[in-house]
Amino acid sequence: MNRNLAVDLVRVTETAALGAAKHLGRGDKNAADQAGVDGMRKMFDTLDIEGIVVIGEGELDEAPMLYIGEVVGSCGQSSVKVDIAVDPVEGTNAVAKGLPNAIAVVAVAPRGCLLNAPDMYMNKIAVGPKAAGKIHIDAPVIENLKATAESLNKSIEDLTVTILDRPRHEEIIRQCREAGARIKLFNDGDVAAALATCFDHTGVDILLGIGGAPEGVIAAAALKCMGGEFQGKLIPYEDAEIARCIKMGVDVNKVLYMNDLVKGDEAYFAATGISDGELLKGVVYAGNGRVKTHSVVMRSETGTIRFIEAIHKLNKKPKYAY
């Protein structure tokens, strides 16, 4: 894939973030999500790609845009064929309530390389590059904590575990506390939480717990770019979910490693902050039609990670204007 695609993807997440940020704190998560979807969708068609959405806003009958199977991009004769995974607003509740860590994200890989994950729950574990290859999702919590701490040259008492704040995680939280680890709970956005394991300044060492399977694929693409590790295991709660997995050819009992979620060595990940977070600053309205955004973009083939701060003059960018 053309390396210039990385910067193009930032334009896609910037547009989604600019749309969603208009609704920050206004109490309407659906409006925020729709604005993100609208912005992301119209910017995709400016890209020289033939992309198929493998992870999106749902099926055709559930979502008018960015639905699974939708074709996006200019779709010219020379356009590169890719899989696309999107979450135009990761953290819709955070946007609606004016809370931190809402981001717009997209992952791209060559056609056939992103797992078309069913919309269900997934048990997850994620660590940064130093602990990659040392953990396993089927291992006891204490063993994963020990392995991560050893890899980071820390004691377990100095380890920080990030976990989605849900009742289903009471047992994991209990085991982490019993082991003496520090815990950092978060309310929404497990893609951002997984990314945090790869950046020292966040203080986060390992992610544990259950979240959405589609977000797991997006997180895996980002961690592949950064040399971290992500493992997942689908958790069907209903017979219909098992049937859906069988139909899609996904083994519900299989541990999903990085190369199951994102095949090959080439993948891109881009994200733009909507509200302020540990990794990215949120959209800032500077007056006179100027808006500031803060984004990150990564490429797995080279391992390059770029942070991009941009100032947009909306009167000169009609695709960005809302």
Buried (B, 14 or more C-beta within 10 A) or exposed (E): BEEEBBEBBBBBBBBBBBBBBBBBEEEBBEBBBBBBBBBBBBBBEBBBBBBBBBBBBEEEEEBBBBBBEBEBBBBEEEBBBBBBBBBBBBBBBBBBBBBBBBBBBBBBBBEEBBBBBBBBBBBBBBBBBBBBEBBBBEBEBBEBBBBBBBBBEBEBEBBBBBBBEEEEBEEBBEBBEEBEBBBBBBBBBBBBBBBBBBBEEBEBBBBBBBBBBBBBBBBBBBBBBBEBBBBBBBBBEEEEBBEBBEEEEBEBEEBBBBEBBBBBEBBBBBBBBBBBBBBBBBBBBEEEEEBBBBBBBBBBEEEEBEEBEEEBEBEEBEEBBB
